[in-house]
Amino acid sequence: MNKRFTRSELGAKTKLELRHIARDCGVEFDNGTQGSELIERILQAQQQQQATVEVKAQPAGMARQGIDALDDDEEEDDDDVQGEKKITVQCGAASLDVIAAGQTVAQLREQLREALNIGQAFVPRVNGLTANANSVLSPGDSLEFVKPSGDKAARSR
């Protein structure tokens, strides 16, 4: 999502427009979700996305959580930073390069849960393969949290 909407801008949108914006923001909803609820969820998603941008801009806050973010202006092929190795962590459109080799998937999930908006049901994948919570990350690994696909036919109403 590139454009940030205000509450009044969202209030002027049709329900169909709100649904498109919600999808772009990664907001979950169903046909029964009211327009006012969509607005609240979109605003919350925007705030979480803004928090992710702020985390990227302020890696010192992440260092207190046991991980360090890499600045975007650092050389991409320089995997060795301060004697440690970087790992790319991604959830949806949000992505961070962090120094976290040796940590488990569960540790990173907890540390980056709010910054990357990682849902509890999201499935972790390391280097494209499904991983469990106890998987230890190695230098250069790519960790992605993937939202499981829905099975609408299996839901009971």
MARVEXGU-145713 format. One line per 2 residues: their letters; for each residue y negated, x, z negated of N, C-alpha, C, O. Coordinates in steps of 0.001 Angstrom, whole numbers, always signed. Example, Ala and Ser with C-alpha at 12.3 -4.5 7.8 and 13.67 -1.06 7.14 Angstrom:
% MARVEXGU-145713
AS = +5690:+13190:-7800:+4500:+12300:-7800:+3300:+13200:-7800:+3319:+14236:-8465; +2250:+12850:-7080:+1060:+13670:-7140:-30:+12900:-7870:-1138:+13409:-8039
***
This chain:
% MARVEXGU-145713
MN = +1160:+842:+0:+0:+0:+0:-1231:+893:+0:-1391:+1737:-881; -2101:+706:+989:-3290:+1519:+1092:-4502:+846:+466:-5283:+1507:-219
KR = -4674:-435:+683:-5842:-1139:+179:-5569:-1686:-1209:-4510:-2249:-1484; -6557:-1505:-2076:-6481:-2100:-3404:-7273:-3401:-3378:-8390:-3451:-2863
FT = -6688:-4439:-3934:-7319:-5750:-3946:-7832:-6071:-5337:-7233:-5672:-6336; -8941:-6794:-5399:-9439:-7301:-6672:-8802:-8662:-6924:-8207:-9256:-6024
RS = -8932:-9143:-8140:-8388:-10459:-8492:-9022:-11541:-7627:-8330:-12451:-7173; -10334:-11453:-7393:-11001:-12484:-6594:-10565:-12425:-5130:-10412:-13467:-4491
EL = -10363:-11226:-4594:-9874:-11115:-3215:-8490:-11736:-3088:-8211:-12457:-2130; -7630:-11455:-4054:-6276:-12022:-4021:-6322:-13537:-4191:-5538:-14255:-3571
GA = -7237:-14024:-5030:-7370:-15458:-5254:-7768:-16225:-4004:-7494:-17419:-3892; -8416:-15540:-3062:-8842:-16178:-1823:-7755:-16162:-749:-7930:-16758:+314
KT = -6639:-15490:-1013:-5550:-15369:-35:-4628:-16580:-108:-4522:-17236:-1145; -3963:-16864:+1008:-2937:-17911:+1016:-1679:-17364:+356:-1543:-16156:+159
KL = -771:-18257:+19:+467:-17827:-613:+1268:-16922:+327:+1901:-15968:-124; +1243:-17213:+1613:+1936:-16384:+2599:+1337:-14979:+2626:+2070:-13990:+2660
EL = +12:-14890:+2611:-649:-13581:+2591:-308:-12820:+1316:-76:-11612:+1346; -279:-13543:+189:+84:-12915:-1082:+1503:-12367:-1037:+1766:-11290:-1572
RH = +2412:-13088:-410:+3792:-12620:-295:+3876:-11334:+525:+4624:-10422:+175; +3110:-11258:+1615:+3099:-10045:+2433:+2547:-8865:+1637:+3094:-7763:+1687
IA = +1470:-9102:+911:+881:-8042:+84:+1865:-7625:-1003:+2028:-6435:-1273; +2521:-8606:-1627:+3494:-8310:-2680:+4635:-7451:-2144:+5058:-6498:-2798
RD = +5132:-7787:-957:+6198:-6985:-345:+5736:-5552:-119:+6471:-4603:-394; +4511:-5399:+384:+3955:-4066:+633:+3829:-3258:-657:+3926:-2031:-648
CG = +3611:-3968:-1769:+3466:-3310:-3070:+4806:-3070:-3753:+4862:-2402:-4785; +5891:-3609:-3184:+7200:-3472:-3810:+7431:-4460:-4940:+8291:-4241:-5792
VE = +6673:-5538:-4952:+6776:-6557:-5996:+7945:-7482:-5692:+8107:-7944:-4562; +8755:-7747:-6707:+9884:-8668:-6551:+9413:-10096:-6810:+8653:-10346:-7745
FD = +9867:-11031:-5978:+9539:-12435:-6157:+10564:-13273:-5405:+11336:-12756:-4598; +10561:-14577:-5682:+11422:-15489:-4941:+10562:-16658:-4453:+9355:-16688:-4695
NG = +11176:-17603:-3779:+10415:-18716:-3200:+9708:-19556:-4252:+8712:-20213:-3946; +10195:-19549:-5468:+9582:-20349:-6525:+8438:-19659:-7241:+7798:-20270:-8097
TQ = +8163:-18415:-6919:+7083:-17689:-7597:+5729:-18265:-7199:+5401:-18356:-6016; +4954:-18649:-8200:+3636:-19240:-7969:+2643:-18180:-7508:+2819:-16990:-7768
GS = +1590:-18636:-6814:+552:-17733:-6327:-107:-16946:-7443:-375:-15755:-7284; -373:-17597:-8579:-1016:-16906:-9702:-117:-15793:-10256:-606:-14742:-10668
EL = +1180:-16029:-10263:+2129:-15008:-10726:+2180:-13849:-9725:+2258:-12687:-10126; +2136:-14160:-8431:+2102:-13103:-7407:+864:-12230:-7591:+942:-11006:-7487
IE = -270:-12857:-7862:-1512:-12110:-8068:-1364:-11152:-9240:-1729:-9981:-9141; -827:-11651:-10355:-641:-10796:-11537:+290:-9622:-11237:+18:-8489:-11635
RI = +1380:-9898:-10538:+2342:-8841:-10212:+1750:-7816:-9253:+2015:-6620:-9381; +950:-8276:-8292:+309:-7354:-7346:-675:-6456:-8090:-696:-5243:-7878
LQ = -1492:-7053:-8966:-2450:-6261:-9739:-1745:-5235:-10614:-2208:-4102:-10744; -620:-5633:-11219:+157:-4712:-12047:+725:-3577:-11190:+695:-2418:-11604
AQ = +1234:-3898:-10015:+1778:-2867:-9118:+686:-1887:-8700:+928:-683:-8613; -510:-2402:-8443:-1632:-1533:-8081:-1982:-594:-9223:-2266:+582:-8999
QQ = -1962:-1116:-10465:-2256:-275:-11620:-1205:+821:-11774:-1541:+1969:-12068; +60:+472:-11577:+1129:+1461:-11703:+1026:+2507:-10609:+1282:+3687:-10848
QQ = +651:+2079:-9406:+489:+3038:-8319:-682:+3966:-8624:-603:+5165:-8356; -1759:+3431:-9177:-2900:+4255:-9551:-2506:+5255:-10628:-2956:+6401:-10608
AT = -1659:+4824:-11578:-1188:+5739:-12618:-394:+6879:-12001:-483:+8013:-12471; +375:+6602:-10966:+1137:+7641:-10285:+199:+8651:-9656:+435:+9856:-9736
VE = -863:+8166:-9030:-1833:+9074:-8422:-2484:+9929:-9491:-2688:+11125:-9283; -2816:+9335:-10642:-3431:+10090:-11721:-2475:+11131:-12281:-2906:+12227:-12641
VK = -1181:+10812:-12363:-201:+11778:-12847:-148:+12974:-11908:-66:+14116:-12359; -193:+12714:-10587:-195:+13813:-9625:-1428:+14683:-9810:-1360:+15904:-9664
AQ = -2553:+14056:-10131:-3797:+14795:-10270:-3891:+15523:-11606:-4684:+16454:-11746; -3091:+15109:-12591:-3163:+15705:-13918:-1780:+16137:-14383:-1190:+15477:-15238
PA = -1245:+17235:-13838:+98:+17659:-14206:+216:+18072:-15665:+1328:+18116:-16189; -886:+18375:-16339:-795:+18793:-17735:-198:+17695:-18603:+530:+17989:-19551
GM = -494:+16430:-18295:+74:+15326:-19056:+1575:+15258:-18908:+2280:+14877:-19842; +2070:+15626:-17733:+3505:+15611:-17505:+4172:+16776:-18220:+5331:+16675:-18620
AR = +3460:+17871:-18383:+4034:+19023:-19063:+4405:+18653:-20495:+5387:+19160:-21038; +3622:+17773:-21101:+3949:+17326:-22462:+5243:+16534:-22484:+5905:+16455:-23519
QG = +5612:+15942:-21345:+6846:+15176:-21270:+8035:+16064:-20923:+9156:+15568:-20810; +7817:+17343:-20753:+8919:+18251:-20467:+9073:+18574:-19002:+10051:+19220:-18625
ID = +8134:+18146:-18145:+8193:+18462:-16732:+6809:+18856:-16262:+5811:+18480:-16878; +6741:+19602:-15187:+5471:+20016:-14611:+5438:+19570:-13171:+6391:+19798:-12426
AL = +4345:+18933:-12765:+4163:+18562:-11368:+3573:+19745:-10633:+2839:+20543:-11216; +3891:+19860:-9353:+3331:+20915:-8530:+2128:+20368:-7798:+2138:+19215:-7366
DD = +1088:+21177:-7648:-89:+20769:-6896:+262:+20670:-5431:+1087:+21432:-4929; -375:+19713:-4732:-121:+19530:-3312:-530:+20738:-2487:+21:+20961:-1409
DE = -1503:+21536:-2981:-1973:+22661:-2192:-1108:+23906:-2346:-1393:+24928:-1721; -61:+23847:-3162:+843:+24977:-3277:+1703:+25067:-2032:+1953:+24056:-1377
EE = +2155:+26258:-1702:+2957:+26434:-506:+4253:+25651:-614:+4945:+25715:-1631; +4579:+24913:+437:+5760:+24057:+445:+7052:+24862:+345:+7998:+24433:-317
DD = +7102:+26029:+998:+8346:+26783:+985:+8452:+27717:-218:+9374:+28529:-288; +7531:+27612:-1153:+7593:+28422:-2365:+8326:+27631:-3445:+7693:+26989:-4284
DD = +9682:+27676:-3426:+10487:+26910:-4378:+10464:+27504:-5782:+10789:+26816:-6750; +10087:+28762:-5900:+10103:+29421:-7197:+8713:+29382:-7802:+7812:+30067:-7318
VQ = +8519:+28594:-8851:+7233:+28457:-9500:+7400:+28817:-10962:+8181:+28188:-11676; +6668:+29828:-11411:+6716:+30266:-12802:+8150:+30500:-13258:+8502:+30168:-14390
GE = +8983:+31070:-12388:+10365:+31381:-12752:+11281:+30176:-12770:+12466:+30314:-13074; +10771:+29002:-12455:+11585:+27795:-12435:+11602:+27227:-11026:+10813:+27644:-10179
KK = +12495:+26278:-10769:+12633:+25701:-9434:+12179:+24255:-9421:+12297:+23539:-10415; +11655:+23837:-8270:+11157:+22472:-8173:+12242:+21518:-7685:+13215:+21907:-7041
IT = +12027:+20263:-8021:+12883:+19159:-7608:+11947:+18061:-7106:+10913:+17794:-7719; +12304:+17436:-6009:+11518:+16322:-5497:+12114:+15033:-6049:+13310:+14783:-5898
VQ = +11284:+14220:-6684:+11719:+12936:-7239:+10957:+11843:-6502:+9732:+11895:-6390; +11701:+10842:-5997:+11090:+9776:-5214:+11615:+8425:-5664:+12790:+8274:-6000
CG = +10716:+7443:-5664:+11083:+6053:-5922:+10171:+5195:-5060:+8973:+5097:-5324; +10733:+4575:-4032:+9917:+3815:-3093:+8970:+4745:-2366:+9385:+5781:-1847
AA = +7694:+4379:-2326:+6701:+5201:-1630:+6162:+6320:-2502:+5513:+7235:-1995; +6418:+6269:-3805:+5908:+7283:-4726:+6840:+8491:-4767:+8063:+8354:-4782
SL = +6237:+9665:-4783:+7023:+10891:-4780:+6294:+11974:-5563:+5068:+12077:-5508; +7062:+12783:-6295:+6504:+13912:-7044:+7401:+15127:-6873:+8622:+14996:-6796
DV = +6802:+16298:-6815:+7544:+17546:-6921:+7379:+18018:-8354:+6256:+18224:-8816; +8482:+18190:-9059:+8424:+18565:-10466:+9296:+19778:-10732:+10244:+20053:-9997
IA = +8964:+20493:-11785:+9792:+21602:-12230:+10720:+21028:-13296:+10299:+20789:-14427; +11977:+20809:-12936:+12889:+20111:-13848:+14341:+20513:-13644:+15235:+19784:-14073
AG = +14609:+21650:-13003:+15995:+22077:-12816:+16659:+22224:-14174:+16056:+22737:-15117; +17906:+21771:-14271:+18653:+21837:-15525:+18592:+20546:-16325:+19360:+20374:-17272
QT = +17705:+19645:-15970:+17633:+18363:-16652:+18589:+17382:-15984:+19013:+17589:-14847; +18922:+16313:-16700:+19826:+15307:-16146:+19022:+14215:-15453:+17814:+14093:-15655
VA = +19702:+13430:-14642:+19097:+12287:-13967:+18515:+11333:-15006:+17411:+10819:-14823; +19242:+11093:-16091:+18782:+10179:-17138:+17487:+10671:-17784:+16597:+9870:-18071
QL = +17376:+11973:-18011:+16161:+12515:-18608:+14955:+12308:-17693:+13887:+11899:-18148; +15129:+12590:-16415:+14021:+12414:-15484:+13681:+10943:-15300:+12510:+10584:-15180
RE = +14703:+10089:-15277:+14448:+8646:-15150:+13527:+8197:-16280:+12548:+7490:-16040; +13829:+8595:-17484:+13033:+8178:-18641:+11626:+8779:-18594:+10646:+8090:-18875
QL = +11529:+10053:-18243:+10229:+10725:-18228:+9309:+10191:-17139:+8092:+10169:-17319; +9869:+9760:-16016:+9054:+9322:-14880:+9109:+7815:-14646:+8581:+7317:-13652
RE = +9750:+7088:-15569:+9957:+5645:-15410:+8659:+4913:-15087:+8605:+4168:-14109; +7632:+5104:-15872:+6382:+4386:-15648:+5584:+4972:-14493:+5002:+4227:-13704
AL = +5551:+6278:-14384:+4745:+6926:-13342:+5221:+6561:-11939:+4407:+6386:-11032; +6531:+6447:-11760:+7084:+6134:-10443:+7579:+4700:-10341:+8120:+4302:-9309
NI = +7398:+3912:-11412:+7830:+2516:-11434:+9329:+2402:-11125:+9736:+1660:-10231; +10130:+3142:-11874:+11581:+3168:-11661:+12210:+2013:-12430:+12174:+1990:-13660
GQ = +12779:+1069:-11718:+13442:-63:-12350:+14770:+336:-12969:+15402:+1297:-12529; +15191:-392:-13979:+16441:-79:-14680:+17653:-179:-13757:+18625:+559:-13914
AF = +17586:-1102:-12789:+18723:-1307:-11887:+18730:-338:-10701:+19682:-322:-9921; +17675:+468:-10561:+17603:+1383:-9426:+18728:+2406:-9510:+19059:+2899:-10589
VP = +19309:+2716:-8360:+20450:+3626:-8281:+19961:+5041:-7971:+19226:+5241:-7003; +20363:+6031:-8788:+19936:+7402:-8504:+20800:+8044:-7421:+22018:+7871:-7393
RV = +20147:+8787:-6533:+20850:+9547:-5504:+20319:+10968:-5531:+19110:+11198:-5504; +21240:+11914:-5586:+20867:+13324:-5547:+21295:+13868:-4195:+22473:+13823:-3843
NG = +20334:+14379:-3444:+20580:+14907:-2103:+21306:+13883:-1220:+22173:+14242:-423; +20938:+12600:-1377:+21489:+11538:-549:+22782:+10921:-1040:+23254:+9939:-468
LT = +23371:+11485:-2104:+24635:+10961:-2626:+24406:+10274:-3962:+23633:+10758:-4789; +25082:+9137:-4176:+24958:+8422:-5434:+25368:+9335:-6589:+26398:+10005:-6532
AN = +24544:+9346:-7633:+24777:+10221:-8783:+24834:+9385:-10049:+24351:+8253:-10079; +25428:+9948:-11096:+25433:+9239:-12375:+24337:+9803:-13275:+23726:+10824:-12960
AN = +24100:+9136:-14382:+23006:+9501:-15283:+23160:+10901:-15866:+22165:+11536:-16215; +24391:+11389:-15975:+24632:+12699:-16582:+24620:+13845:-15590:+24855:+14992:-15972
SV = +24351:+13558:-14318:+24299:+14615:-13304:+23154:+15569:-13629:+22020:+15149:-13855; +23476:+16865:-13646:+22470:+17890:-13926:+21861:+18340:-12599:+22575:+18628:-11639
LS = +20545:+18395:-12563:+19835:+18733:-11331:+19709:+20244:-11166:+19484:+20981:-12126; +19860:+20673:-9935:+19783:+22088:-9589:+18486:+22357:-8828:+17876:+21431:-8293
PG = +18066:+23616:-8778:+16858:+23954:-8033:+16954:+23484:-6577:+17978:+23667:-5919; +15887:+22887:-6097:+15835:+22431:-4712:+16424:+21049:-4473:+16360:+20542:-3353
DS = +17002:+20423:-5508:+17577:+19084:-5340:+16496:+18058:-5030:+15324:+18240:-5359; +16921:+16985:-4393:+16068:+15839:-4128:+16677:+14654:-4868:+17819:+14276:-4606
LE = +15919:+14069:-5791:+16381:+12924:-6573:+15603:+11705:-6116:+14372:+11701:-6125; +16329:+10671:-5715:+15698:+9441:-5244:+16278:+8272:-6026:+17490:+8179:-6220
FV = +15398:+7384:-6471:+15827:+6163:-7135:+15679:+5026:-6131:+14577:+4728:-5671; +16812:+4390:-5795:+16857:+3393:-4735:+17096:+2018:-5330:+17981:+1826:-6163
KP = +16296:+1074:-4888:+16452:-305:-5323:+17702:-871:-4657:+17839:-804:-3436; +18620:-1432:-5459:+19836:-1988:-4849:+19495:-3187:-3967:+18584:-3961:-4263
SG = +20242:-3317:-2893:+19999:-4454:-2011:+20487:-5734:-2667:+21456:-5727:-3426; +19816:-6814:-2373:+20157:-8102:-2982:+21319:-8781:-2291:+21603:-8517:-1123
DK = +21980:-9648:-3013:+23069:-10438:-2471:+22747:-11892:-2791:+23259:-12444:-3765; +21902:-12509:-1975:+21416:-13869:-2254:+22540:-14896:-2291:+22475:-15865:-3047
AA = +23563:-14687:-1481:+24652:-15659:-1416:+25461:-15682:-2695:+26071:-16701:-3018; +25480:-14585:-3429:+26301:-14501:-4632:+25623:-15129:-5843:+26283:-15402:-6846
RS = +24296:-15366:-5762:+23585:-15931:-6917:+23905:-17400:-7075:+23973:-18145:-6098; +24099:-17801:-8299:+24294:-19232:-8566:+22962:-19834:-8971:+22125:-19166:-9578
R = +22777:-21082:-8635:+21473:-21721:-8927:+21627:-22793:-9921:+20646:-23439:-10289
***
